[in-house]
Amino acid sequence: MSAIGNFLWFILGGVFMGLGWWLVGLLAFVTIVGIPWGRACFVIGQFSFFPFGKEAIDRKTLTSKGDIGTGGAGMVGNIIWFVFAGVWLAIGHVISALACFITIIGIPFGIQHLKLAGIALSPIGKTIVSKEVAAIAKRQDAEASVASMRGSG
């Protein structure tokens, strides 16, 4: 089912937002200091081309450990990102979502655009994985949280 969804998504407009992500990535690479953001743009751009069957989750949830992107530096990076590119990509996804919501068939596509708009606002510290891997990682993270609560209570 996700293959059909991805095909329809791509030909009915997903290609434009994916190219938008890649354009922002190229601009980030040109600045040299924006290379980490540019790399993220290409990963999320690929996700934007074919979003069905995949999910963006926090790397800390996936790996059970923090890194530079999931801590304070990641928060600063997301603020810088938001100002220079995130808000514009998010607006593009919201406009695309509104256009999709006009038809009943477009509703799943509109929902995907809204998910991508959320990612566009703060992509630092996130990674793209299959829905199955995301579900397992979330379950293991929740189990670890419950275990730590039981241990401390």
N, CA, C and O of each residue as an XYZ file, in Angstrom:
612
protein
N       0.817     -1.196      0.000
C       0.000      0.000      0.000
C       0.862      1.263      0.000
O       0.534      2.253     -0.653
N       1.988      1.210      0.756
C       2.829      2.401      0.794
C       3.477      2.684     -0.561
O       3.762      3.839     -0.878
N       3.715      1.639     -1.367
C       4.304      1.863     -2.702
C       3.336      2.653     -3.578
O       3.744      3.561     -4.302
N       2.044      2.301     -3.509
C       1.044      3.034     -4.293
C       0.932      4.469     -3.769
O       0.873      5.419     -4.549
N       0.904      4.614     -2.456
C       0.830      5.952     -1.855
C       2.018      6.811     -2.250
O       1.861      7.984     -2.587
N       3.220      6.217     -2.207
C       4.420      6.968     -2.589
C       4.403      7.353     -4.055
O       4.795      8.464     -4.410
N       3.949      6.440     -4.918
C       3.875      6.750     -6.351
C       2.915      7.912     -6.597
O       3.253      8.876     -7.286
N       1.713      7.809     -6.024
C       0.725      8.886     -6.208
C       1.224     10.196     -5.606
O       1.063     11.260     -6.205
N       1.829     10.120     -4.423
C       2.376     11.300     -3.756
C       3.394     11.991     -4.671
O       3.343     13.204     -4.875
N       4.306     11.203     -5.208
C       5.385     11.753     -6.022
C       4.842     12.449     -7.262
O       5.230     13.580     -7.555
N       3.950     11.788     -7.992
C       3.478     12.382     -9.252
C       2.453     13.490     -9.033
O       2.245     14.322     -9.916
N       1.811     13.511     -7.867
C       0.797     14.538     -7.612
C       1.339     15.716     -6.799
O       0.561     16.460     -6.202
N       2.634     15.890     -6.768
C       3.174     17.093     -6.160
C       4.271     16.910     -5.140
O       4.958     17.876     -4.805
N       4.461     15.700     -4.630
C       5.515     15.480     -3.638
C       6.900     15.811     -4.174
O       7.797     16.202     -3.427
N       7.053     15.649     -5.470
C       8.335     15.941     -6.099
C       8.735     17.409     -5.885
O       9.920     17.709     -5.738
N       7.763     18.316     -5.868
C       8.088     19.740     -5.741
C       8.633     20.083     -4.360
O       9.599     20.835     -4.240
N       8.011     19.529     -3.314
C       8.513     19.818     -1.969
C       9.843     19.111     -1.719
O      10.702     19.640     -1.015
N      10.018     17.928     -2.287
C      11.309     17.252     -2.179
C      12.415     18.071     -2.831
O      13.509     18.210     -2.285
N      12.109     18.611     -4.009
C      13.087     19.480     -4.676
C      13.320     20.758     -3.884
O      14.429     21.293     -3.878
N      12.281     21.250     -3.216
C      12.440     22.417     -2.343
C      13.420     22.138     -1.225
O      14.275     22.970     -0.923
N      13.302     20.965     -0.602
C      14.256     20.580      0.446
C      15.668     20.507     -0.118
O      16.615     20.983      0.507
N      15.810     19.910     -1.302
C      17.131     19.780     -1.899
C      17.712     21.137     -2.277
O      18.920     21.339     -2.155
N      16.884     22.064     -2.729
C      17.356     23.414     -3.048
C      17.889     24.098     -1.791
O      18.956     24.711     -1.817
N      17.149     23.991     -0.700
C      17.622     24.575      0.560
C      18.921     23.890      0.990
O      19.823     24.545      1.510
N      19.017     22.583      0.775
C      20.248     21.861      1.099
C      21.433     22.364      0.302
O      22.527     22.529      0.842
N      21.217     22.611     -0.992
C      22.303     23.158     -1.819
C      22.729     24.536     -1.331
O      23.921     24.832     -1.260
N      21.761     25.377     -0.995
C      22.086     26.709     -0.470
C      22.859     26.608      0.839
O      23.778     27.390      1.081
N      22.491     25.652      1.679
C      23.200     25.469      2.945
C      24.635     25.014      2.698
O      25.548     25.461      3.393
N      24.850     24.132      1.720
C      26.197     23.665      1.418
C      27.076     24.801      0.903
O      28.275     24.831      1.181
N      26.494     25.730      0.159
C      27.261     26.848     -0.382
C      27.845     27.709      0.748
O      28.926     28.279      0.603
N      27.134     27.799      1.855
C      27.604     28.650      2.954
C      28.718     28.017      3.771
O      29.274     28.692      4.638
N      29.064     26.797      3.550
C      30.060     26.010      4.281
C      29.610     25.740      5.722
O      29.565     24.580      6.131
N      29.275     26.777      6.506
C      28.842     26.543      7.886
C      27.495     25.843      7.928
O      27.124     25.283      8.960
N      26.767     25.865      6.841
C      25.459     25.234      6.782
C      25.492     23.781      6.340
O      24.440     23.180      6.123
N      26.688     23.202      6.202
C      26.788     21.822      5.717
C      25.986     20.833      6.576
O      25.317     19.970      6.007
N      26.017     20.911      7.912
C      25.191     19.962      8.677
C      23.699     20.096      8.358
O      22.996     19.088      8.284
N      23.213     21.308      8.171
C      21.815     21.516      7.806
C      21.552     21.018      6.394
O      20.500     20.443      6.114
N      22.520     21.244      5.500
C      22.374     20.789      4.125
C      22.264     19.279      4.041
O      21.463     18.749      3.271
N      23.067     18.592      4.828
C      23.009     17.127      4.858
C      21.628     16.665      5.315
O      21.044     15.753      4.731
N      21.115     17.299      6.359
C      19.776     16.964      6.855
C      18.712     17.250      5.794
O      17.737     16.508      5.675
N      18.899     18.312      5.032
C      17.939     18.656      3.975
C      17.850     17.564      2.921
O      16.761     17.261      2.434
N      18.980     16.972      2.566
C      18.956     15.924      1.554
C      18.279     14.657      2.088
O      17.555     13.982      1.356
N      18.513     14.339      3.351
C      17.857     13.176      3.956
C      16.344     13.399      4.035
O      15.563     12.527      3.656
N      15.941     14.565      4.525
C      14.515     14.851      4.660
C      13.886     15.083      3.286
O      12.707     14.788      3.089
N      14.655     15.605      2.341
C      14.153     15.737      0.972
C      13.821     14.380      0.376
O      12.796     14.220     -0.287
N      14.686     13.408      0.611
C      14.409     12.034      0.152
C      13.138     11.516      0.810
O      12.312     10.879      0.156
N      12.982     11.786      2.097
C      11.769     11.403      2.831
C      10.558     12.129      2.251
O       9.472     11.556      2.163
N      10.740     13.378      1.859
C       9.654     14.168      1.292
C       9.233     13.638     -0.082
O       8.077     13.794     -0.476
N      10.148     13.024     -0.800
C       9.798     12.414     -2.082
C       8.914     11.179     -1.883
O       7.957     10.969     -2.629
N       9.238     10.374     -0.884
C       8.537      9.097     -0.652
C       8.273      8.898      0.835
O       8.981      8.122      1.477
N       7.265      9.582      1.410
C       7.073      9.551      2.863
C       6.281      8.366      3.413
O       6.377      8.069      4.604
N       5.508      7.691      2.582
C       4.651      6.624      3.096
C       5.478      5.395      3.468
O       6.331      4.953      2.699
N       5.218      4.853      4.646
C       5.954      3.696      5.140
C       7.171      4.069      5.951
O       7.884      3.194      6.442
N       7.420      5.373      6.100
C       8.572      5.853      6.875
C       8.082      6.834      7.918
O       6.954      7.324      7.856
N       8.955      7.113      8.883
C       8.601      8.041      9.949
C       9.864      8.744     10.443
O      10.951      8.167     10.444
N       9.706      9.973     10.854
C      10.808     10.714     11.457
C      10.674     10.598     12.972
O       9.626     10.908     13.539
N      11.760     10.141     13.628
C      11.751     10.047     15.085
C      13.029     10.671     15.629
O      14.000     10.866     14.898
N      13.016     10.978     16.912
C      14.207     11.515     17.553
C      15.300     10.449     17.572
O      15.029      9.276     17.832
N      16.533     10.864     17.295
C      17.644      9.911     17.336
C      17.830      9.350     18.738
O      18.232      8.199     18.905
N      17.535     10.170     19.749
C      17.676      9.700     21.124
C      16.714      8.547     21.409
O      17.063      7.619     22.138
N      15.519      8.596     20.846
C      14.551      7.507     20.987
C      15.066      6.252     20.294
O      14.891      5.143     20.800
N      15.695      6.422     19.150
C      16.185      5.285     18.372
C      17.405      4.638     19.015
O      17.486      3.413     19.103
N      18.351      5.453     19.464
C      19.623      4.918     19.952
C      19.707      4.802     21.469
O      20.635      4.186     21.993
N      18.761      5.379     22.168
C      18.745      5.402     23.646
C      19.909      6.188     24.235
O      20.225      6.032     25.414
N      20.544      7.023     23.435
C      21.597      7.909     23.954
C      21.565      9.227     23.205
O      21.183      9.297     22.037
N      21.972     10.252     23.899
C      21.997     11.577     23.293
C      23.217     11.766     22.414
O      24.184     11.010     22.498
N      23.160     12.775     21.579
C      24.310     13.181     20.762
C      24.246     14.691     20.591
O      23.394     15.349     21.188
N      25.123     15.232     19.797
C      25.193     16.685     19.650
C      23.893     17.273     19.098
O      23.539     18.404     19.433
N      23.186     16.529     18.267
C      21.949     17.030     17.681
C      20.738     16.912     18.586
O      19.726     17.571     18.348
N      20.822     16.077     19.632
C      19.664     15.881     20.504
C      19.770     16.678     21.797
O      18.854     16.642     22.619
N      20.865     17.394     21.990
C      21.048     18.185     23.212
C      20.872     19.675     22.969
O      20.116     20.101     22.096
N      21.584     20.445     23.759
C      21.499     21.908     23.679
C      21.959     22.460     22.341
O      21.373     23.411     21.824
N      23.011     21.868     21.777
C      23.509     22.341     20.477
C      22.458     22.107     19.393
O      22.306     22.921     18.482
N      21.739     20.996     19.495
C      20.669     20.719     18.538
C      19.555     21.741     18.639
O      18.973     22.137     17.630
N      19.254     22.174     19.872
C      18.213     23.181     20.055
C      18.639     24.505     19.414
O      17.838     25.161     18.749
N      19.882     24.888     19.613
C      20.394     26.113     18.981
C      20.367     25.966     17.461
O      19.992     26.896     16.747
N      20.768     24.787     16.972
C      20.724     24.529     15.531
C      19.319     24.625     14.965
O      19.117     25.147     13.868
N      18.346     24.119     15.719
C      16.952     24.198     15.269
C      16.443     25.634     15.253
O      15.651     25.996     14.384
N      16.882     26.451     16.193
C      16.469     27.863     16.204
C      17.033     28.576     14.977
O      16.322     29.323     14.304
N      18.313     28.341     14.692
C      18.935     28.950     13.509
C      18.229     28.451     12.247
O      17.918     29.234     11.350
N      17.983     27.155     12.189
C      17.289     26.561     11.059
C      15.924     27.193     10.861
O      15.564     27.566      9.744
N      15.153     27.314     11.952
C      13.799     27.861     11.883
C      13.802     29.237     11.243
O      12.964     29.526     10.389
N      14.728     30.081     11.644
C      14.774     31.455     11.151
C      15.119     31.509      9.667
O      14.496     32.256      8.913
N      16.098     30.731      9.246
C      16.591     30.866      7.880
C      15.880     29.987      6.850
O      15.804     30.368      5.681
N      15.364     28.838      7.242
C      14.775     27.954      6.231
C      13.532     27.219      6.709
O      12.615     26.992      5.920
N      13.481     26.849      7.956
C      12.406     25.989      8.448
C      11.027     26.560      8.264
O      10.112     25.862      7.828
N      10.870     27.825      8.594
C       9.544     28.428      8.491
C       9.055     28.445      7.046
O       7.862     28.281      6.792
N       9.972     28.642      6.099
C       9.589     28.719      4.688
C       9.198     27.352      4.145
O       8.223     27.228      3.404
N       9.958     26.329      4.513
C       9.591     24.978      4.088
C       8.280     24.546      4.739
O       7.455     23.886      4.108
N       8.093     24.918      5.995
C       6.844     24.573      6.688
C       5.649     25.247      6.012
O       4.601     24.626      5.837
N       5.807     26.499      5.639
C       4.727     27.207      4.937
C       4.414     26.507      3.620
O       3.245     26.353      3.264
N       5.445     26.083      2.894
C       5.230     25.351      1.641
C       4.444     24.066      1.867
O       3.548     23.736      1.089
N       4.778     23.342      2.930
C       4.054     22.103      3.229
C       2.620     22.381      3.670
O       1.711     21.634      3.310
N       2.404     23.443      4.443
C       1.041     23.774      4.879
C       0.176     24.173      3.683
O      -0.975     23.751      3.581
N       0.727     24.984      2.781
C      -0.022     25.365      1.576
C      -0.337     24.125      0.741
O      -1.448     23.983      0.230
N       0.637     23.234      0.606
C       0.406     21.992     -0.136
C      -0.660     21.138      0.551
O      -1.488     20.518     -0.116
N      -0.636     21.108      1.880
C      -1.642     20.338      2.636
C      -3.032     20.897      2.390
O      -3.979     20.140      2.173
N      -3.160     22.215      2.422
C      -4.469     22.825      2.183
C      -4.986     22.493      0.791
O      -6.176     22.241      0.608
N      -4.094     22.494     -0.182
C      -4.498     22.131     -1.544
C      -4.942     20.669     -1.607
O      -5.887     20.336     -2.323
N      -4.267     19.805     -0.866
C      -4.637     18.389     -0.857
C      -5.971     18.156     -0.163
O      -6.735     17.281     -0.569
N      -6.257     18.927      0.875
C      -7.491     18.741      1.639
C      -8.748     19.114      0.852
O      -9.859     18.828      1.299
N      -8.591     19.739     -0.300
C      -9.753     20.114     -1.114
C     -10.517     18.879     -1.574
O     -11.743     18.912     -1.673
N      -9.806     17.793     -1.855
C     -10.467     16.572     -2.307
C     -10.377     15.504     -1.218
O      -9.470     15.529     -0.386
N     -11.305     14.586     -1.234
C     -11.291     13.490     -0.259
C     -10.081     12.598     -0.486
O      -9.456     12.154      0.476
N      -9.745     12.333     -1.720
C      -8.584     11.488     -2.031
C      -7.289     12.131     -1.552
O      -6.335     11.424     -1.229
N      -7.239     13.453     -1.500
C      -6.023     14.154     -1.100
C      -5.799     14.229      0.394
O      -4.733     14.671      0.821
N      -6.767     13.813      1.214
C      -6.631     13.957      2.668
C      -5.391     13.239      3.215
O      -4.664     13.845      4.002
N      -5.107     11.974      2.842
C      -3.875     11.345      3.359
C      -2.609     12.111      2.959
O      -1.641     12.166      3.717
N      -2.631     12.697      1.764
C      -1.477     13.479      1.319
C      -1.346     14.762      2.126
O      -0.238     15.178      2.466
N      -2.479     15.388      2.433
C      -2.461     16.583      3.264
C      -1.917     16.301      4.651
O      -1.165     17.102      5.207
N      -2.296     15.164      5.207
C      -1.784     14.777      6.528
C      -0.272     14.589      6.472
O       0.443     15.011      7.380
N       0.216     13.953      5.404
C       1.671     13.783      5.256
C       2.365     15.141      5.160
O       3.428     15.335      5.750
N       1.777     16.078      4.423
C       2.375     17.412      4.322
C       2.444     18.082      5.694
O       3.429     18.752      6.007
N       1.411     17.906      6.506
C       1.436     18.514      7.842
C       2.514     17.880      8.712
O       3.155     18.576      9.499
N       2.725     16.569      8.585
C       3.812     15.913      9.314
C       5.167     16.478      8.862
O       6.048     16.744      9.679
N       5.308     16.652      7.559
C       6.557     17.206      7.031
C       6.742     18.662      7.437
O       7.872     19.115      7.621
N       5.646     19.394      7.579
C       5.751     20.779      8.055
C       6.294     20.804      9.475
O       7.109     21.662      9.815
N       5.849     19.875     10.301
C       6.380     19.787     11.667
C       7.865     19.473     11.682
O       8.619     20.041     12.472
N       8.284     18.564     10.806
C       9.711     18.238     10.705
C      10.494     19.442     10.194
O      11.621     19.681     10.628
N       9.901     20.199      9.274
C      10.583     21.366      8.705
C      10.889     22.411      9.775
O      11.862     23.155      9.652
N      10.078     22.472     10.809
C      10.298     23.479     11.857
C      11.488     23.144     12.741
O      12.161     24.052     13.228
N      11.765     21.858     12.962
C      12.908     21.494     13.814
C      13.442     20.113     13.434
O      13.133     19.125     14.099
N      14.245     20.039     12.366
C      14.715     18.731     11.897
C      15.967     18.204     12.604
O      16.265     17.013     12.517
N      16.693     19.064     13.292
C      17.943     18.639     13.921
C      17.623     17.663     15.051
O      16.758     17.932     15.885
N      18.319     16.536     15.073
C      18.112     15.525     16.099
C      17.124     14.447     15.699
O      16.808     13.566     16.498
N      16.635     14.509     14.472
C      15.674     13.511     14.000
C      16.344     12.618     12.957
O      17.337     12.996     12.335
N      15.785     11.444     12.785
C      16.245     10.526     11.759
C      15.030      9.873     11.114
O      13.956      9.811     11.712
N      15.207      9.397      9.912
C      14.113      8.786      9.157
C      14.310      7.270      9.166
O      15.366      6.769      8.780
N      13.284      6.550      9.610
C      13.332      5.087      9.647
C      11.990      4.540      9.162
O      11.030      5.289      8.985
N      11.938      3.236      8.953
C      10.672      2.621      8.575
C       9.701      2.697      9.749
O      10.122      2.828     10.898
N       8.423      2.615      9.466
C       7.409      2.668     10.527
C       7.597      1.537     11.531
O       7.351      1.718     12.724
N       8.031      0.372     11.057
C       8.245     -0.766     11.949
C       9.375     -0.485     12.928
O       9.237     -0.736     14.125
N      10.493      0.035     12.426
C      11.629      0.367     13.296
C      11.231      1.455     14.285
O      11.604      1.396     15.456
N      10.477      2.447     13.822
C      10.023      3.522     14.710
C       9.152      2.974     15.832
O       9.296      3.382     16.985
N       8.248      2.051     15.505
C       7.366      1.477     16.522
C       8.166      0.701     17.560
O       7.892      0.803     18.756
N       9.151     -0.072     17.116
C       9.979     -0.845     18.048
C      10.792      0.097     18.931
O      10.877     -0.104     20.143
N      11.389      1.124     18.327
C      12.198      2.074     19.095
C      11.354      2.804     20.132
O      11.788      2.991     21.269
N      10.161      3.213     19.747
C       9.275      3.906     20.691
C       8.859      2.986     21.831
O       8.807      3.407     22.987
N       8.562      1.724     21.504
C       8.173      0.775     22.542
C       9.328      0.538     23.515
O       9.122      0.530     24.728
N      10.538      0.344     22.993
C      11.695      0.118     23.853
C      11.996      1.350     24.706
O      12.367      1.219     25.872
N      11.839      2.545     24.134
C      12.046      3.777     24.889
C      11.022      3.897     26.010
O      11.362      4.291     27.125
N       9.766      3.556     25.715
C       8.719      3.605     26.732
C       8.987      2.580     27.835
O       8.808      2.880     29.016
N       9.415      1.372     27.456
C       9.731      0.344     28.447
C      10.880      0.785     29.344
O      10.855      0.549     30.551
N      11.889      1.426     28.757
C      13.015      1.926     29.551
C      12.561      3.026     30.512
O      13.030      3.094     31.648
N      11.657      3.878     30.058
C      11.132      4.939     30.928
C      10.356      4.350     32.095
O      10.510      4.789     33.234
N       9.522      3.355     31.812
C       8.743      2.709     32.874
C       9.686      2.003     33.857
O       9.493      2.081     35.070
N      10.680      1.330     33.341
C      11.638      0.631     34.211
C      12.383      1.611     35.112
O      12.607      1.329     36.289
N      12.770      2.769     34.556
C      13.484      3.756     35.389
C      12.551      4.371     36.428
O      12.992      4.704     37.528
N      11.270      4.526     36.100
C      10.315      5.028     37.084
C      10.087      4.038     38.214
O       9.976      4.420     39.379
N      10.022      2.784     37.861
C       9.830      1.747     38.882
C      11.059      1.634     39.774
O      10.949      1.383     40.974
N      12.219      1.821     39.179
C      13.457      1.732     39.949
C      13.634      2.892     40.906
O      14.211      2.728     41.980
N      13.141      4.073     40.527
C      13.323      5.253     41.367
C      12.180      5.464     42.333
O      12.300      6.265     43.260
N      11.050      4.752     42.137
C       9.864      4.973     42.968
C       9.742      4.027     44.053
O       8.790      4.098     44.830
